[in-house]
Amino acid sequence: MTFPTDPQTPQPATRAPLRGWIKGLLFVSLALNVAVAGLAIGAVLRHGDMSDHRRSKADQFGGPYTSALTREDRRAIWREMRSLHREGRPSRAEIRAEFEAVVAALRAEPYDAAQVRAIVGRQFEAGMARQHMGQALLLDRIDGMSAAERAAFADRLDERLASGREGRTRARDGSTD
C-alpha cells in the first residue's frame, strides 16, 4: 500500500459538508437545549433543591386545568387540537424555509435585526395561536359540562391546587412529612 506524498494528488473528502437547513436545525436544537438548561438552572437557583417535588406527568404540562380534566376530556381536546392545527399549519418545507431564512439572516453582513425579529416573531405567534386554540377548546369543553361534571371538575382542580400549595409549603419549611 502506498501513501500519496505529492501535494497535487487529490485527497478523498473525509466528511460531506452539512446542508444549510441541517446546520439551521442543529443551531435551533442547540438554542433550545441551552434555553431548557437555563430554565432548569434558574429554577434550582430560585427555588432551591427540587428533589422532593413531584415529577410532572406529560399530560400535566397544561397546568392544573388540564390535569383536572377527565382522561376522556383531555383526549377529546387533543384530538380536536390536532385536527384544527393541521388545517392552518404550514408545510414542513415552509417551516424549514423560515429557519433557513433566520440562519441566512444571522450570517448576513450587515446583520438585519428587523428581519430576524420578524421571522422569529411569526414563529412565536404561531405557537401562541396554538396555545389560544387549546385555551378555547378547554373553555368550550367546560361550557359543555353538566352541573355535576363541572362540580367534579372543580373538586379535582381544588385538589390539585391544594396538593401544589402543600408541596410548596413543605419545601419552603423544609419539612418532609
Summary of the structure (lengths in Angstrom):
residues: 177
radius of gyration: 24.7
end to end distance: 72.7
largest distance: 86.4
contacts: 358
relative contact order: 0.10
helix: 72%
strand: 0%
